[in-house]
Amino acid sequence: MHAPLQSISRVSLSPDGAIEGYASLFGEVDQARDMVMPGAFTQTLKQRGLRKIPMLFQHDPAEPVGVWLEIAEDWRGLRARGRLIPDVMRAKELLSLIRAGAVDGLSIGYRTVRGQIDPKSRVRKLYQVDLWEISIVTFPLLNGARVSAVKQTPVKLSPQRAAAEAEWRAMLRGEDVAMPRAPRTPLASRLRERAGRKTALRSVARAAR
């Protein structure tokens, strides 16, 4: 396992407007207890190519903000180099935010193809993933990519909001998210409904005689 490399996991902006950084670091455990292993992106990069891996903002498919010009693995992780499109309003805003150091996180959206949970550490090691997209984000799952320049007051989430965020993160990790089941009607209510239907049927039967 490599030592944490916090500085290289953040996106940087060059004078010509190009952005570059590590979207994933090998040997790093993220908040979901996933660890990407070297070579995990090899197959997906061959199959998809650059144009099929969009640059998004906050993992939102409705928010494309640029194009990736180069995505490659090295010994540290998945390195990405791209360009924001200033004609897109969100990209123009991001340029200002990145220059100010307010946003500097990169994060990947993917589906797990081959992984294994270590029984001792309970860390899931990802040996092969299907890379869907790379996003510029404020709070990525990988601790080393967190933004340090922007601090916010912690907000207590409602149970519904917390469940929704947990499902979203699970989807990004490629896990199957179970659909919520409709609440079951209490047994007493169901019995009362059945008794009511039987009474109504007997009344109809008597009226038909």
C-alpha positions in Angstrom: 0.0 0.0 0.0 1.3 3.4 -0.9 1.4 6.2 1.6 -1.3 8.9 1.4 -0.5 11.4 -1.4 -3.0 14.2 -0.6 -1.4 16.9 -2.7 -1.4 14.9 -6.0 -5.0 13.8 -5.6 -6.4 17.3 -6.1 -7.1 18.9 -9.5 -4.7 21.6 -10.6 -5.2 24.3 -13.2 -2.5 25.3 -15.7 -2.1 28.8 -17.2 -3.8 27.7 -20.5 -6.9 26.5 -18.6 -6.2 22.8 -18.7 -6.9 20.8 -15.5 -5.0 17.8 -14.2 -5.1 15.5 -11.2 -5.5 12.0 -9.8 -9.1 10.8 -9.9 -8.2 7.6 -7.9 -5.2 6.6 -5.9 -4.1 3.0 -5.6 -3.9 1.5 -2.1 -6.0 4.3 -0.6 -9.1 3.3 1.5 -12.0 5.7 0.8 -15.0 6.4 3.1 -16.9 3.5 1.8 -14.0 1.2 2.7 -13.1 0.5 -0.9 -9.5 0.3 -2.1 -8.7 0.5 -5.8 -5.9 -1.9 -6.8 -3.2 -1.3 -9.5 -4.5 -2.3 -13.0 -8.2 -1.9 -12.0 -8.8 0.5 -14.9 -6.8 -1.2 -17.6 -9.6 -3.0 -19.3 -12.2 -0.3 -19.1 -9.8 2.3 -20.6 -9.2 0.0 -23.6 -12.9 -0.6 -24.1 -14.4 2.9 -23.6 -11.8 5.4 -24.8 -11.7 9.0 -23.8 -15.0 10.2 -25.5 -17.0 7.7 -23.6 -15.8 8.9 -20.2 -17.4 12.3 -19.6 -16.2 15.1 -17.4 -19.1 15.9 -15.0 -19.7 18.2 -12.1 -20.7 16.4 -8.8 -21.4 13.2 -10.7 -24.5 14.8 -12.3 -25.1 13.5 -15.8 -26.9 16.7 -16.6 -23.8 18.7 -15.8 -21.0 18.0 -18.4 -18.4 20.7 -18.0 -15.5 19.7 -20.3 -13.6 16.9 -22.0 -10.9 14.6 -20.9 -7.8 14.7 -23.1 -5.8 12.0 -21.4 -6.7 9.3 -18.8 -4.0 6.8 -17.8 -2.8 4.6 -15.0 0.6 5.0 -13.4 2.0 3.6 -10.2 0.1 6.1 -8.1 -3.3 5.8 -9.5 -5.6 7.1 -12.3 -4.3 10.3 -13.7 -6.6 12.5 -15.8 -5.9 15.6 -17.8 -8.7 17.6 -19.5 -10.1 21.0 -20.4 -13.1 22.8 -19.1 -15.3 24.4 -21.8 -15.7 28.1 -20.8 -18.8 28.5 -23.0 -20.6 26.3 -20.5 -21.8 28.4 -17.6 -21.0 25.8 -15.0 -17.5 25.3 -16.4 -16.9 29.0 -16.3 -17.9 29.1 -12.7 -15.6 26.1 -12.0 -12.7 27.8 -13.5 -13.1 30.7 -11.0 -13.6 28.3 -8.1 -10.6 26.2 -8.9 -8.4 29.3 -9.3 -9.6 30.4 -5.9 -8.9 26.9 -4.4 -12.6 26.5 -3.4 -13.1 23.3 -5.4 -10.2 20.9 -6.1 -11.6 17.4 -5.8 -11.7 14.6 -8.4 -13.9 11.5 -8.1 -14.9 8.6 -10.2 -18.3 7.0 -11.0 -17.9 3.3 -11.7 -19.4 -0.2 -11.5 -17.4 -2.9 -9.7 -16.5 -5.8 -12.1 -14.3 -7.8 -9.8 -13.7 -7.1 -6.1 -13.0 -9.0 -2.9 -13.6 -8.1 0.8 -10.7 -8.7 3.1 -12.1 -10.7 6.0 -9.8 -9.0 8.5 -10.0 -5.4 7.6 -13.4 -5.5 5.9 -11.9 -3.4 3.1 -13.2 -4.2 -0.3 -10.3 -4.4 -2.8 -11.3 -3.5 -6.3 -9.3 -5.4 -9.0 -11.4 -4.4 -12.0 -13.9 -1.6 -12.4 -16.0 -0.3 -15.3 -15.3 3.5 -15.3 -18.4 5.6 -16.2 -17.2 9.1 -15.6 -14.8 11.4 -13.8 -16.2 14.3 -11.9 -14.9 17.6 -10.4 -16.4 17.5 -6.9 -16.4 19.3 -3.6 -16.4 16.2 -1.3 -15.1 13.0 -3.0 -15.2 9.6 -1.2 -11.4 9.4 -1.2 -10.1 11.2 1.8 -6.9 12.3 0.1 -8.9 14.3 -2.4 -10.9 16.3 0.1 -11.0 20.1 -0.2 -9.3 21.9 2.6 -9.9 25.5 1.6 -13.7 25.4 2.0 -15.2 24.7 5.5 -18.9 24.4 6.2 -20.9 24.0 9.4 -22.0 20.4 9.8 -25.6 19.9 9.0 -27.7 17.2 10.6 -29.4 15.3 7.8 -32.9 14.0 7.9 -33.3 10.2 7.8 -34.7 10.5 4.3 -31.8 12.6 3.1 -29.2 10.4 4.7 -30.8 7.3 3.1 -30.9 9.0 -0.3 -27.2 10.0 -0.1 -26.2 6.4 1.1 -28.1 5.0 -1.9 -26.4 7.4 -4.3 -22.9 6.6 -3.0 -23.7 2.8 -3.2 -24.8 3.3 -6.8 -21.5 5.1 -7.6 -19.6 2.1 -6.1 -21.5 -0.2 -8.4 -23.7 -1.9 -5.8 -27.3 -2.9 -6.3 -29.6 -0.6 -4.5 -32.8 -2.2 -3.2 -36.0 -0.4 -4.0 -37.9 0.6 -0.8 -40.8 -1.6 -0.1 -44.3 -0.2 0.5 -45.2 -0.2 4.2 -47.4 -3.1 5.2 -50.9 -2.4 6.5 -51.3 -3.5 10.1 -52.9 -6.8 10.6 -55.9 -5.4 12.6 -56.7 -3.0 9.8 -56.5 -5.8 7.2 -58.9 -8.0 9.3 -61.4 -5.1 9.7 -61.3 -4.5 5.9 -62.0 -8.2 5.2 -64.9 -8.2 7.7 -66.3 -5.1 6.1 -66.1 -6.7 2.6 -67.9 -9.9 3.9 -70.7 -7.8 5.5 -71.2 -5.9 2.3 -71.3 -9.1 0.2 -73.9 -10.6 2.6 -76.0 -7.4 2.3 -75.9 -7.6 -1.5 -76.8 -11.3 -1.4 -79.9 -10.7 0.8 -81.1 -7.8 -1.4 -80.9 -10.0 -4.5 -83.3 -12.7 -3.0 
